[in-house]
Amino acid sequence: MKHSLTETFDIEFPLFAFSHCRDVVAAVSRNGGFGVLGAVELTPEELRVELDWIAAHTNGRPFGLDLIVPNAAIGKDESISDADLVNMVPDGHIEFADSILESQGIDTSDLVADRNYDLTFTHNIQGQKTNAMLEVAAEYSVALLVNALGVPPPNMFEFARAHGIKVGALVGTVNHALNQARAGVDVLIAAGGEAGGHCGAVSTMVLVPEVCRALKQHNLSVPVLAAGGIATGEQMAAAMTMGAEGAWCGSVWLTTVEAETTPTVKRKMIEATASDTVRAKSRTGKPSRQLRSAWTDAWESTGAPEPLPMPLQSLVSEPALRKVDKLAEGGHGGAEALATYWVGQAVGLMNAEQSVADVMLGFKTDFIEAHGRISAFIEGVDDAASE
Ligand SMILES: Cc1cc2nc3c(=O)[nH]c(=O)nc-3n(C[C@H](O)[C@H](O)[C@H](O)COP(=O)(O)O)c2cc1C
């Protein structure tokens, strides 16, 4: 299958996989797609370990790296100490989060220490570690560097250009897409509101053609990957008929054998329908789509505090949800009810645990079948016209 992105990245099938799990990233690249490691929760030292492993398990196939350096975040481009940042979290938010856990029979006395301790995500979001992360990336043959939540910062562009790496960016509106294209990104990932994780409000079905059309109108020639809600090859084919050059998927990997997803959350995802997700600010401070649970319901309830701006809200949610995950794995019923993770509406299409290789094969088979259905329709029209 020859297409510009398959040629640019020397891959067989233009299916790009976002994952925080190295096993998924490597398996996608080995099976003809392109795996991209999400590194926002890693220190530079941890990133080296992950990239070492990926480089050793991809049989020379290409892979990418994803960071999140938003255009705006508390503590970005300003000097706020870690202690001051932690102190910016109002007591009321901590008490509310604690009360959710306590209502499910969970002791919260040890969460304060965790909140002060794990600031890796915060430092990455603030851009404090971007150069250190890029120095690590330089040791490996990373083929694509992606930024989310804003135009990649100048150091990312400079690094990528100096190392011959393509730059990608996620966008949720047509204006974001035009800004990113003008800033010089090489690949646009148009992520609709169905997507897992951070997403805008426009649906993929509208966003993809809107972005493709606007790029053409403005003579901006940047390939587009469609993201958000895509979990089958038929959907990928549909996106490509609308002008995308491939698909970028995050959710579909979460129920694979290789995924990092905890067994409790994986089971909940397999049972979930497309209606069981919520787009809410309560996890990170910016709208992100996640599996509905007693935790997300509590934050959506009347009287819940307004989520804090990024990255403060994560200091409230992450320690609590880490504890929930641990207890859920031990069979704690309240923790099972609270357990959640980012996932998109495609969760309704993820009905069984499969290997990454089987998901890749399913995508390719469905893609060809979708092509066959359209071709058969056109042949039927042609036959009718010639009768
Ligand atoms: C568990 C999870 C974590 C995510 N984390 C990030 C992230 O760190 N950086 C990023 O650029 N996108 C992240 N995303 C969004 C994906 O890159 C992608 O846009 C989205 O998953 C596509 O929609 P889909 O989930 O319907 O496949 C995440 C998505 C999920 C499901």
The ligand as a MOL file (V3000), in Angstrom:
LIG
                    3D

  0  0  0     0  0            999 V3000
M  V30 BEGIN CTAB
M  V30 COUNTS 31 33 0 0 0
M  V30 BEGIN ATOM
M  V30 1 C -4.8990 6.1320 27.8510 0
M  V30 2 C -4.6630 7.2860 26.9510 0
M  V30 3 C -3.6430 8.1810 27.2510 0
M  V30 4 C -3.3630 9.2270 26.3750 0
M  V30 5 N -2.3040 10.0540 26.6460 0
M  V30 6 C -1.8780 10.9110 25.6890 0
M  V30 7 C -0.6260 11.5900 25.8270 0
M  V30 8 O 0.0820 11.4560 26.8300 0
M  V30 9 N -0.2280 12.3690 24.7860 0
M  V30 10 C -0.9760 12.5090 23.6410 0
M  V30 11 O -0.5490 13.1840 22.7160 0
M  V30 12 N -2.1710 11.9080 23.5170 0
M  V30 13 C -2.6100 11.0900 24.4900 0
M  V30 14 N -3.7940 10.4200 24.3160 0
M  V30 15 C -4.6230 10.6870 23.1190 0
M  V30 16 C -4.1500 9.8660 21.9050 0
M  V30 17 O -2.9570 10.3960 21.4060 0
M  V30 18 C -5.1680 9.8930 20.7690 0
M  V30 19 O -5.3690 11.1890 20.3260 0
M  V30 20 C -6.5240 9.2930 21.0760 0
M  V30 21 O -6.3880 8.1300 21.8440 0
M  V30 22 C -7.2450 8.9780 19.7690 0
M  V30 23 O -8.5760 8.6070 19.9720 0
M  V30 24 P -9.0310 7.1180 20.3790 0
M  V30 25 O -8.7030 7.0350 21.8470 0
M  V30 26 O -10.4780 7.1110 20.1140 0
M  V30 27 O -8.2380 6.1470 19.5750 0
M  V30 28 C -4.1350 9.4060 25.2000 0
M  V30 29 C -5.1810 8.5250 24.9320 0
M  V30 30 C -5.4620 7.4770 25.7800 0
M  V30 31 C -6.5880 6.5410 25.4540 0
M  V30 END ATOM
M  V30 BEGIN BOND
M  V30 1 1 1 2
M  V30 2 1 2 3
M  V30 3 2 2 30
M  V30 4 2 3 4
M  V30 5 1 4 5
M  V30 6 1 4 28
M  V30 7 2 5 6
M  V30 8 1 6 7
M  V30 9 1 6 13
M  V30 10 2 7 8
M  V30 11 1 7 9
M  V30 12 1 9 10
M  V30 13 2 10 11
M  V30 14 1 10 12
M  V30 15 2 12 13
M  V30 16 1 13 14
M  V30 17 1 14 15
M  V30 18 1 14 28
M  V30 19 1 15 16
M  V30 20 1 16 17
M  V30 21 1 16 18
M  V30 22 1 18 19
M  V30 23 1 18 20
M  V30 24 1 20 21
M  V30 25 1 20 22
M  V30 26 1 22 23
M  V30 27 1 23 24
M  V30 28 2 24 25
M  V30 29 1 24 26
M  V30 30 1 24 27
M  V30 31 2 28 29
M  V30 32 1 29 30
M  V30 33 1 30 31
M  V30 END BOND
M  V30 END CTAB
M  END
